[in-house]
């Protein structure tokens, strides 16, 4: 009987070394991990989210973004002789093969083809180096400030790195692109290489193995370990997660998804059409403008949490005011932590109360239109 208790105790200790209990009530063995709500970016779970680490083929999320934003998916791409020599996972394309850019992006995201990544980079930017420059510029725009790319595929390089937070930000940005969402949610498709049809399947087991699973990308190198950027939607809440250098990417991602959906529910913090503020115009044709919300803002909350709003706005502004001119900021806090910011813009142009200037500006605007 004593031996039985010793075995149970040892197993309990071992489990907690690998998956220690935290204030979240759940933990994963990944070196770093994060779970966010896709719309607001609110962090639902975090572990070492700013630790700089390699990310293997999850790199290809950024490669796909650049391909979709800079390329034409209908382009026919001619493969050059270097593609076949890119090491690692491959879709086995060769010199002078012809393939649509769209099919290359599917091959990039579903099969993680390093040869597809190289071919995309060469087609979009003329070289890998130029393409990587675009990747790094986009990371800067997104705010992924602890990320640096050295290639489009994720093969190891000491200066090729990211963080869990940055990968979540990059993926949150990517989800704004409808083509990206369609591609990463595809379990099976056909691509054409020359006149040959090939069927490819998505490596992401969560698409069929988790309710609402809809993305995103696997990755592995010896240096990076097993990596996964994942996503799912339940009860109209979309979440994005990242596990880097994980023990078991599939189990750990499911643990985080379950935690997110079981503990958070979206609550409305601002309704579309809701009145926010009035701005009074000095020396304007209009004396005031009303700022109205152009969207619903729903924030994920745990039971017992409450949302507080803080409005920062110029209540008096001198004309002229331009259409979509920034006039304020509405911030949403949960337990004194900022979880979402909404910039506020003027819904119209307001001219100065100078009728000659008003007439001239209207004439100019008419002919410009």
ChimeraX attribute file (.defattr): number of C-alpha atoms within 10 A of each C-alpha:
attribute: neighborCount
match mode: 1-to-1
recipient: residues
	/A:1	5
	/A:2	7
	/A:3	8
	/A:4	9
	/A:5	10
	/A:6	11
	/A:7	11
	/A:8	12
	/A:9	12
	/A:10	12
	/A:11	12
	/A:12	11
	/A:13	13
	/A:14	12
	/A:15	13
	/A:16	14
	/A:17	11
	/A:18	13
	/A:19	16
	/A:20	14
	/A:21	13
	/A:22	9
	/A:23	6
	/A:24	11
	/A:25	8
	/A:26	13
	/A:27	21
	/A:28	24
	/A:29	21
	/A:30	24
	/A:31	19
	/A:32	23
	/A:33	32
	/A:34	27
	/A:35	29
	/A:36	25
	/A:37	23
	/A:38	23
	/A:39	19
	/A:40	17
	/A:41	18
	/A:42	19
	/A:43	19
	/A:44	23
	/A:45	18
	/A:46	19
	/A:47	18
	/A:48	14
	/A:49	22
	/A:50	16
	/A:51	16
	/A:52	18
	/A:53	22
	/A:54	30
	/A:55	33
	/A:56	28
	/A:57	30
	/A:58	27
	/A:59	28
	/A:60	25
	/A:61	24
	/A:62	24
	/A:63	27
	/A:64	25
	/A:65	22
	/A:66	22
	/A:67	25
	/A:68	20
	/A:69	11
	/A:70	12
	/A:71	16
	/A:72	13
	/A:73	17
	/A:74	11
	/A:75	14
	/A:76	17
	/A:77	21
	/A:78	17
	/A:79	22
	/A:80	17
	/A:81	13
	/A:82	12
	/A:83	21
	/A:84	19
	/A:85	13
	/A:86	18
	/A:87	11
	/A:88	13
	/A:89	15
	/A:90	19
	/A:91	17
	/A:92	14
	/A:93	21
	/A:94	17
	/A:95	12
	/A:96	12
	/A:97	15
	/A:98	18
	/A:99	23
	/A:100	18
	/A:101	24
	/A:102	22
	/A:103	21
	/A:104	26
	/A:105	26
	/A:106	26
	/A:107	25
	/A:108	29
	/A:109	29
	/A:110	25
	/A:111	20
	/A:112	26
	/A:113	26
	/A:114	27
	/A:115	28
	/A:116	31
	/A:117	30
	/A:118	24
	/A:119	28
	/A:120	29
	/A:121	25
	/A:122	19
	/A:123	21
	/A:124	21
	/A:125	18
	/A:126	12
	/A:127	14
	/A:128	20
	/A:129	15
	/A:130	14
	/A:131	25
	/A:132	21
	/A:133	16
	/A:134	21
	/A:135	24
	/A:136	18
	/A:137	15
	/A:138	16
	/A:139	22
	/A:140	14
	/A:141	11
	/A:142	16
	/A:143	13
	/A:144	20
	/A:145	14
	/A:146	18
	/A:147	23
	/A:148	22
	/A:149	25
	/A:150	21
	/A:151	24
	/A:152	28
	/A:153	28
	/A:154	26
	/A:155	23
	/A:156	19
	/A:157	13
	/A:158	9
	/A:159	13
	/A:160	19
	/A:161	21
	/A:162	25
	/A:163	27
	/A:164	29
	/A:165	27
	/A:166	22
	/A:167	29
	/A:168	27
	/A:169	19
	/A:170	22
	/A:171	26
	/A:172	22
	/A:173	16
	/A:174	20
	/A:175	19
	/A:176	12
	/A:177	13
	/A:178	10
	/A:179	16
	/A:180	21
	/A:181	15
	/A:182	13
	/A:183	24
	/A:184	24
	/A:185	21
	/A:186	17
	/A:187	18
	/A:188	13
	/A:189	15
	/A:190	14
	/A:191	18
	/A:192	14
	/A:193	17
	/A:194	14
	/A:195	10
	/A:196	9
	/A:197	10
	/A:198	11
	/A:199	9
	/A:200	16
	/A:201	14
	/A:202	24
	/A:203	16
	/A:204	25
	/A:205	13
	/A:206	23
	/A:207	21
	/A:208	11
	/A:209	11
	/A:210	17
	/A:211	12
	/A:212	17
	/A:213	22
	/A:214	24
	/A:215	30
	/A:216	29
	/A:217	25
	/A:218	28
	/A:219	23
	/A:220	21
	/A:221	17
	/A:222	11
	/A:223	15
	/A:224	21
	/A:225	19
	/A:226	22
	/A:227	29
	/A:228	28
	/A:229	28
	/A:230	28
	/A:231	29
	/A:232	24
	/A:233	18
	/A:234	13
	/A:235	9
	/A:236	10
	/A:237	19
	/A:238	19
	/A:239	27
	/A:240	31
	/A:241	32
	/A:242	32
	/A:243	32
	/A:244	30
	/A:245	25
	/A:246	23
	/A:247	18
	/A:248	15
	/A:249	24
	/A:250	20
	/A:251	13
	/A:252	21
	/A:253	27
	/A:254	18
	/A:255	14
	/A:256	25
	/A:257	27
	/A:258	12
	/A:259	18
	/A:260	24
	/A:261	19
	/A:262	10
	/A:263	14
	/A:264	17
	/A:265	18
	/A:266	17
	/A:267	14
	/A:268	13
	/A:269	15
	/A:270	18
	/A:271	14
	/A:272	11
	/A:273	12
	/A:274	13
	/A:275	13
	/A:276	13
	/A:277	17
	/A:278	15
	/A:279	17
	/A:280	18
	/A:281	21
	/A:282	16
	/A:283	16
	/A:284	19
	/A:285	17
	/A:286	15
	/A:287	13
	/A:288	16
	/A:289	17
	/A:290	14
	/A:291	20
	/A:292	18
	/A:293	18
	/A:294	15
	/A:295	11
	/A:296	13
	/A:297	19
	/A:298	17
	/A:299	24
	/A:300	27
	/A:301	18
	/A:302	15
	/A:303	9
	/A:304	5
	/A:305	11
	/A:306	13
	/A:307	18
	/A:308	14
	/A:309	15
	/A:310	12
	/A:311	14
	/A:312	13
	/A:313	17
	/A:314	14
	/A:315	14
	/A:316	13
	/A:317	16
	/A:318	13
	/A:319	19
	/A:320	17
	/A:321	19
	/A:322	14
	/A:323	12
	/A:324	12
	/A:325	13
	/A:326	15
	/A:327	18
	/A:328	17
	/A:329	15
	/A:330	15
	/A:331	15
	/A:332	21
	/A:333	16
	/A:334	18
	/A:335	10
	/A:336	10
	/A:337	11
	/A:338	15
	/A:339	17
	/A:340	18
	/A:341	15
	/A:342	14
	/A:343	12
	/A:344	22
	/A:345	18
	/A:346	19
	/A:347	17
	/A:348	14
	/A:349	16
	/A:350	22
	/A:351	22
	/A:352	20
	/A:353	16
	/A:354	11
	/A:355	11
	/A:356	10
	/A:357	12
	/A:358	17
	/A:359	12
	/A:360	11
	/A:361	13
	/A:362	13
	/A:363	12
	/A:364	11
	/A:365	10
	/A:366	9
	/A:367	7
	/A:368	7
	/A:369	6
